[in-house]
Each structure stands twice: as C-alpha cells, then as structure tokens.
Amino acid sequence: MPVKTIDAVSRALRVLDAVSRRQPAGLGELARALDINKSGVQRILHTLHTEGWVAPAADGSGWLLTGRALSVGGRFGDRNGVRERGQQAMREVHAATGETTWLSVLDGRDLIVVAEQTSAHVLRVSFPVGHTGPLGFESAAGTAVLAALSDAAAAERLGASLTTAQRKRLARVRDIGYAVQASAELPLWAAAAPLRTHPGEPTAAVVLAAPRHRLTRPDL
C-alpha cells in the first residue's frame, strides 16, 4: 500500500520554496503564486517563523529566509565524504590554473553546485553555491557524470535513449577521463571529471572553467 503524503507539509514546503525565490515575499504575492488562500499562507508563514525558517523584513516589505535554510542546505553533499574529496580536488586544480573551479553534486536528475573557488582574474566564470542545472549533455559536468555510467544507466538517468552521437561522445570521455564543453554564447571553456564514492557510481563532478583566450583545449 502506498504511503500517503501530508498535504499541510507539502503546502509549507511550497511556501518556503516560494519565499526563497521571491524574497522579500509578500503575503498576497505568495497566495497568488501558490493558489493558496491568504489565511492559509499566513498560518504557514507564522509556523515557519516560529520554527526559525523565515522572518519578516525589517522594512515590512515581506518575508525572508533565515540562516537556518543555509545551515540545513549546507550539509547537502557531505554524504560519503563527497564534499571533502571534491574540495581537495578543486583546490589542486585552482592552484594549477588560477581559474574558477567548483564541485557539482548529483541530486536525482540535477547537478547542484555545493562549493566554488573563484578566479582572481577580472574576466572570470562564476557559478554560485546553490546553482542548479539539469543532468545532460549541455554541460561538461553533466557529460562527465553520464560518462561514468554505462550507456544503459545513462539513458535511464536521462529518461531517454542515447543517440549514436551521444554514445560516441561518452565513449570519448571515458577514454580520456574528462569532458570538455564550449559555451554556445560566450568564448568560454569548461572541463569536468566525475568523482565517485563507489565503483561505477558517480556522485559529483569537479569542474574547471575559463575564457578561451587564457586556456587552450590542450591546456584543459
């Protein structure tokens, strides 16, 4: 028998997420965006405030997240020592190149940035902690993680069969150990290598990104 969900908890989480995206978020704005009546949203906000998750803005403009959200979210990626190992690799790559490096951790079909070390150059790439992108071939990190899986497992993660070109690309990445991606809009490179905790189980990717005039493809 499937376990039933708790509607009140679902609504509270929706309100918390909406506050994070719109802060300072007003009561009426939240009610309209979530299609929940104002009194319901007000009770949820009061509960979240009592539990320390949100607080009213000093100027009365709406509701803001508190540091509790960061303290809880900051523990994402700690499992199996992924963050510690990834940050060590980031520091080594950053020291060798002086360019921006970050650690993206796999969460379902998404990759979430959990740590970043930014380049000191004026022109640099930056992906802030918390940035979320889909697992796929559109990024070096996504391609690196997919290449660490079998073709069948990669297709299952993506929810679609791989094309012949995609299979060839994954085979190439497996052969050299990392993926390279060029930005379609900007003259930027990115390279990524998967980080595993168990054989055949990619959990994250260490990524390096830089303008193409500072790093050539052989450098990557």
C-alpha positions as CSV (number, residue, x, y, z in Angstrom):
1,M,0.0,0.0,0.0
2,P,1.5,3.4,-1.0
3,V,2.2,5.8,1.8
4,K,0.0,8.9,1.8
5,T,1.6,12.3,1.8
6,I,0.8,15.1,4.3
7,D,-0.9,18.0,2.4
8,A,-0.1,20.5,5.1
9,V,3.6,19.7,5.0
10,S,3.6,19.9,1.1
11,R,2.0,23.3,1.3
12,A,4.5,24.5,3.9
13,L,7.4,23.4,1.7
14,R,5.9,25.1,-1.3
15,V,5.6,28.4,0.7
16,L,9.2,28.0,1.9
17,D,10.5,27.5,-1.6
18,A,8.4,30.5,-2.9
19,V,9.9,32.7,-0.2
20,S,13.4,31.7,-1.2
21,R,12.7,32.6,-4.9
22,R,10.8,35.9,-4.3
23,Q,12.2,37.3,-1.1
24,P,11.2,39.7,0.3
25,A,7.9,37.9,-0.5
26,G,4.6,39.5,0.4
27,L,1.6,37.6,1.7
28,G,-0.7,38.4,-1.2
29,E,2.1,37.7,-3.7
30,L,2.7,34.2,-2.2
31,A,-1.0,33.5,-2.1
32,R,-1.5,34.3,-5.8
33,A,1.6,32.5,-6.9
34,L,0.8,29.3,-5.0
35,D,-3.0,29.4,-5.4
36,I,-3.5,29.1,-1.6
37,N,-5.8,31.4,0.3
38,K,-4.2,34.2,2.3
39,S,-5.2,32.9,5.7
40,G,-3.6,29.5,4.9
41,V,-0.4,31.2,3.7
42,Q,-0.4,33.4,6.8
43,R,-0.7,30.4,9.1
44,I,2.1,28.6,7.3
45,L,4.4,31.7,7.4
46,H,3.7,32.1,11.2
47,T,4.6,28.4,11.7
48,L,7.8,28.7,9.6
49,H,8.7,31.9,11.5
50,T,8.1,30.2,14.9
51,E,10.4,27.3,13.8
52,G,13.1,29.7,12.6
53,W,12.9,29.2,8.9
54,V,11.6,32.7,7.8
55,A,11.5,36.1,9.3
56,P,9.7,39.4,8.3
57,A,11.9,42.0,6.6
58,A,12.7,45.0,8.8
59,D,11.0,47.4,6.4
60,G,7.8,45.4,6.3
61,S,8.2,44.5,2.6
62,G,7.7,40.8,3.0
63,W,9.2,37.6,4.3
64,L,12.9,36.5,4.1
65,L,14.7,33.2,4.6
66,T,16.8,32.9,7.8
67,G,20.2,31.3,8.1
68,R,18.6,28.0,9.1
69,A,17.9,27.2,5.4
70,L,21.6,27.7,4.7
71,S,22.7,25.6,7.6
72,V,20.5,22.7,6.5
73,G,21.2,23.0,2.8
74,G,24.9,23.4,3.5
75,R,25.0,19.8,4.7
76,F,24.0,18.5,1.3
77,G,26.9,16.8,-0.4
78,D,28.5,15.7,2.9
79,R,27.5,12.1,2.5
80,N,30.3,9.6,1.7
81,G,32.9,12.4,2.0
82,V,32.0,13.8,-1.4
83,R,32.3,17.4,-0.4
84,E,35.7,16.9,1.3
85,R,37.2,14.9,-1.5
86,G,35.8,17.3,-4.1
87,Q,37.1,20.4,-2.4
88,Q,40.6,18.9,-2.2
89,A,40.5,18.3,-6.0
90,M,39.1,21.8,-6.6
91,R,42.0,23.4,-4.6
92,E,44.6,21.4,-6.6
93,V,43.1,22.4,-10.0
94,H,42.7,26.0,-8.9
95,A,46.3,26.2,-7.7
96,A,47.5,24.8,-11.0
97,T,45.4,27.1,-13.2
98,G,44.3,30.1,-11.2
99,E,40.9,29.7,-12.8
100,T,37.4,29.1,-11.3
101,T,36.7,25.6,-10.1
102,W,33.6,24.2,-8.5
103,L,32.0,21.0,-7.2
104,S,28.6,19.9,-8.6
105,V,26.8,17.1,-6.7
106,L,24.3,14.8,-8.4
107,D,20.8,15.0,-7.0
108,G,18.3,12.9,-8.9
109,R,18.5,14.4,-12.4
110,D,20.0,17.7,-11.3
111,L,23.6,18.8,-10.6
112,I,23.9,21.3,-7.7
113,V,26.9,23.5,-7.0
114,V,28.0,22.9,-3.4
115,A,31.4,24.6,-3.4
116,E,33.3,27.1,-5.6
117,Q,36.7,28.7,-5.8
118,T,36.6,31.8,-8.0
119,S,39.4,33.0,-10.2
120,A,41.2,36.2,-9.2
121,H,41.1,37.5,-12.8
122,V,38.7,40.4,-13.6
123,L,37.2,38.4,-16.5
124,R,36.1,35.1,-14.9
125,V,33.4,32.4,-14.8
126,S,31.3,32.1,-11.6
127,F,28.7,29.6,-10.6
128,P,27.4,30.4,-7.1
129,V,26.8,27.8,-4.5
130,G,23.2,26.5,-4.9
131,H,23.2,26.9,-8.7
132,T,21.2,24.0,-10.1
133,G,21.3,22.7,-13.6
134,P,19.9,19.6,-15.3
135,L,22.0,16.4,-15.8
136,G,22.7,16.2,-19.5
137,F,25.0,16.8,-22.4
138,E,24.6,20.6,-22.2
139,S,27.4,20.9,-19.6
140,A,30.8,19.4,-19.1
141,A,29.7,18.3,-15.6
142,G,26.7,16.6,-16.9
143,T,28.6,14.8,-19.6
144,A,31.3,13.7,-17.2
145,V,28.8,12.2,-14.8
146,L,26.9,10.4,-17.5
147,A,30.2,9.0,-18.9
148,A,31.0,7.4,-15.6
149,L,27.8,5.3,-16.0
150,S,27.1,2.6,-18.5
151,D,25.2,3.6,-21.6
152,A,22.1,1.9,-20.3
153,A,22.4,3.6,-16.9
154,A,22.9,7.0,-18.5
155,A,19.8,6.5,-20.7
156,E,17.8,5.5,-17.6
157,R,19.0,8.6,-15.7
158,L,18.0,10.8,-18.7
159,G,14.8,9.1,-19.3
160,A,15.5,8.7,-23.0
161,S,17.5,6.5,-25.3
162,L,21.0,7.7,-26.3
163,T,21.7,8.8,-29.9
164,T,24.7,7.4,-31.8
165,A,26.5,10.7,-31.4
166,Q,25.9,10.7,-27.7
167,R,27.2,7.2,-27.3
168,K,30.3,8.2,-29.2
169,R,30.8,11.3,-27.0
170,L,30.5,9.3,-23.8
171,A,33.0,6.7,-25.2
172,R,35.5,9.5,-25.9
173,V,35.0,11.0,-22.4
174,R,35.6,7.5,-20.8
175,D,38.7,7.1,-22.8
176,I,40.3,10.4,-21.7
177,G,38.7,10.7,-18.3
178,Y,37.1,14.1,-18.5
179,A,34.6,16.1,-20.6
180,V,35.1,19.4,-22.3
181,Q,32.3,21.9,-23.2
182,A,32.4,25.2,-25.1
183,S,29.8,27.8,-24.4
184,A,27.4,28.5,-27.3
185,E,27.1,32.2,-26.4
186,L,30.4,33.2,-24.8
187,P,34.1,32.4,-25.5
188,L,34.4,30.1,-22.5
189,W,35.7,26.6,-21.9
190,A,34.7,24.2,-19.2
191,A,36.2,20.8,-18.3
192,A,34.9,18.3,-15.8
193,A,35.8,15.0,-14.3
194,P,33.5,12.7,-12.3
195,L,34.0,12.0,-8.6
196,R,33.0,8.5,-7.4
197,T,32.4,7.1,-4.0
198,H,31.8,3.5,-5.2
199,P,32.8,1.7,-8.4
200,G,30.6,2.8,-11.3
201,E,28.6,5.3,-9.1
202,P,29.3,8.9,-10.0
203,T,28.1,11.3,-7.3
204,A,29.7,14.6,-8.4
205,A,31.9,16.4,-10.8
206,V,34.9,18.7,-10.3
207,V,34.7,21.5,-12.9
208,L,37.2,24.0,-14.3
209,A,36.0,26.9,-16.4
210,A,37.9,29.8,-18.0
211,P,37.8,32.2,-21.0
212,R,39.3,30.5,-24.1
213,H,42.0,33.2,-24.5
214,R,43.6,32.1,-21.2
215,L,43.3,28.3,-21.6
216,T,43.5,26.4,-24.8
217,R,41.9,23.0,-25.4
218,P,45.2,21.1,-24.8
219,D,45.5,23.0,-21.5
220,L,42.1,21.7,-20.5
